Structures are given as C-alpha cells and as structure tokens.
C-alpha cells in the first residue's frame, strides 16, 4: 500500500466511511461477498469497474435478488426505483480525493441519488487510478478522462467522445448533468469503499 492510498483510506475513515484495501480484482470480489450476504436485494449503477471484476456476473448468479435494469426484459425505470430500497447498492466513483471525498458526475442522477440516500448500505469499488489529490483534480479527471471514455463506451454523440476532452456542451447526448460530492457522512459506515491496487474503469 502506497502512502497516497494509506492517506486516502485514513481520510475516508475520518469522513465516517469504511475503507478497505485489496491487491487484486479477485480479492475485491471476495470482499464484496464478505460484505454482502447472499439473498440480499442488490442494485448497481452503470460501472465498467463492476463489470471488469466480475461483480455484475455475481449479482446475476441467482445468489442475490438483483434489481437488474439492464436485463433484456427489464423495465429500466422500475428497476432503477427498486434500487432505492436495496439492502446493498454498488457503484464505482469517477474520482476519490486524498481528502476522503467521492466525486461523481451523472447523466440522470440515479447513481448519485442512491449513494446519497435510500439503500441501507452502499459499496463503492474503485481502482487506485481513481485517486486524485483534491477536488480540482477530481473535476479535471472527469472532464478529460472519465466523461469522454464513458461517452465513447455508451456511443454518445458528444464533442468529448470525439476529442477526448470536455467542451461543456449542450448536446442532447450529454452525460454530465448531475455533479455530486460525498464528504463527511451523517451515518457512519453506511458507505463502504473498496480500493483495488489495479487500474479499473474510467
């Protein structure tokens, strides 16, 4: 564990979020199983990280009641709202500051809404590539890394998908509509952060 990661974990804990460090994606999946009992109602935001580590496959394995808004026969609106009653809600983060803040930018806001309130427990899984020094760096990371790559992944017709950087556009396909920072928490331990010593997601 590097000094930067150790400092970030310390600050997350100071902000009343539980924080865990694992070396590999496989270890992250084991930590998820440890923190999320089988049979739980689980839900997740759109996340390349969760897909990469095999978490989405785990949620679909039948061991959990998964509010899967991406299932072929799913009603996305119904499943997205069912997520607010989840026992455990999973997501990644666009950036995590060394001051222990989670920074996310959403299109519709369902992901950050669930992070803020609703689900009994929230688990954030993020590679160490998401750690940045401060909020200014978090904003820069979203504008020049996360948003353009996610726009490309989602086949959005936005300027950032074409150029790889934010243009603060007004495109109908814009995915940056809700800006959210989670810092000091009122309910200690509701948010849990698993930091993985790998480069994951965008």
N, C-alpha and C positions, 0 to 999 in steps of 0.2 A: 504494500500500500504506500503510495507516494504521500509526501507532505501535503500536497494540494487536496488529495482525496480525504486524508485524515482531517484536515481543517474543514472541509465541506461537511463531512459527517458530524463533526463536533457542532457546527453551526446549525445543521438541520435538527439535531437533538435539542439544541438551545431553543429553537423555534417550535419545540414540542412535537416534532415528527420523529418517528422511529426510523433509524437508518441502519442498513446492513451493507456489508461489502462482500462480494464474491468474485472469484477469479475468472469464471467461465460462464457462458450461456447455460451450459448443462447444470451448473451449480445454482444459477438463478432459477431455473425451472424447479429444482428440488426445494429451494427456499419458498417458492410460490406454493408448492404442495404442502409445505410445513405450515404456512400462514393461512391457507385457505382450505378448510375442511371439505371433504367430499360431500356432495349433496347440497352445498351452498348455492343460492341464487347468485350467479356471477354475470357481470357485463363488462364490456370494454369499449374504449374509444378507438377510433381508427389509429393503428400503430404498426409501423414497419418493424419496430423493435420486438413487439409481442409475437408477431408472425415469425421473425427470424429465430427466436429462441425456442419456438415450438409451443408457446403458451396457448395460442388460438387452437391448435390441434388438441391440446389437453382439455380446453374448455368444451370442445365438441366431442370428446371421447365418450360421453354418457355418464361420466362421474360427477358432473355438475349440471345444474339447471341453468343453461346458458341463454341469456337474452341476446340471441344472435341476429342482429339486424341485417347481416349480410347473407343469411341463409337464402337459398333460391326462392322459397315460398314465404319469406318473412314480410310482414308489414313493417317497414323501417320505422315509421312514426310510432307504432305501438310498442315495438321492442325498445326504441330509444327512451320512451317514457317509462317502461317497465324497469329500465336500468336504475331509475332513481330510488327504487325500493330494494336494490340489490344488497345482499349481505356483503359482497366484496366487488368493488369496481376497479378495473385495471386500466392503466394508461401509461404512456411514457411522458417525457417532458421535452419541450423544444430546447430548453436550456435550464441549467441549475447553477446558481451562483455560489461562489465560495462563501458567501454570507448566509447560505442556507435558504435561499429563495427559489421557488419553482416558477418559471416563466413559460407561458403557453399562449399561442395565438390560434384562434379557431375560426372556422367559417360560420357554422350555425350556432356554436356555443354549447352544444350538449355535453361535450367532454369537460369543459371547464366548469359548467354548471354542476355536474356530478362530483367533480373534485371539491367544489365549494360546499355543497350541502346535499343531503339525501341518503346516499348509500351509507351503511353502517361503518364500513371500512373501505379505505382507498389504498391501493398498492401501485406505486409508480416504479417502473422498471426502466433504467437508463444506463447506457454505456458511459464510460468515463469521458468519451468525446463530447458529451453534452455539458461538461463542467466549464464554466467561464468565470472570469474574475469578478464581474459586477453586472449591474443591470444594463449599463450602456453596452457591454459586450454581449449580453443576452439578446438585446434588440438587434444588434449587428448580426449575430449568429442567425436569428430568424430571417432577417431580411436578405442575407446573402448566402445562406446555406439551406436552412430547413424549408422555408417557404418555396423557393424556386424548385428544389428537388421534389417536394410534395406536389407542387403544381404539375410537374412533369409526370410524376407517378400516377396522378389522377387524370392525366390527359386534359388539363385545363388550358384554355386559350387565353393565357395572361402574358403580359410583357415579360414577367420574371421567368416564365417557363422557357421563353425564347432566349433571354440574355443571361440568366443566372444571377440576376440581382433585382432588388425591389425598385419599382418605379412609382410606388404609392398610387397605383392605378385606380380607375373606376370601372374596371372590366366587369361584365356580368358574371364571369367565372372567378372573380376574386375570392381567395380562400382566407384572407386576413381581414376578419371583420370584428372579432372579439378579442381584446387584449387582457390578459389575466396574470396577476402576480399573487402567489401564495407565500406568505411570510409567517409571522408569528401566528400560531394556531390557538383557538379558544379551547378546543377539545384535544387534550394531549393524547397522542398515539393513534388518532383516527387515520391519519395519513402515514403510510409507511413507504420508505424509499429503498429500493434495492439498487445499489450501484455495482455495475459489472465491469471488470477490468478488460473490456473489449470495446471496439468501435461498433456501435449498433445504431440502426436507424439513421435519421437525417438530422 
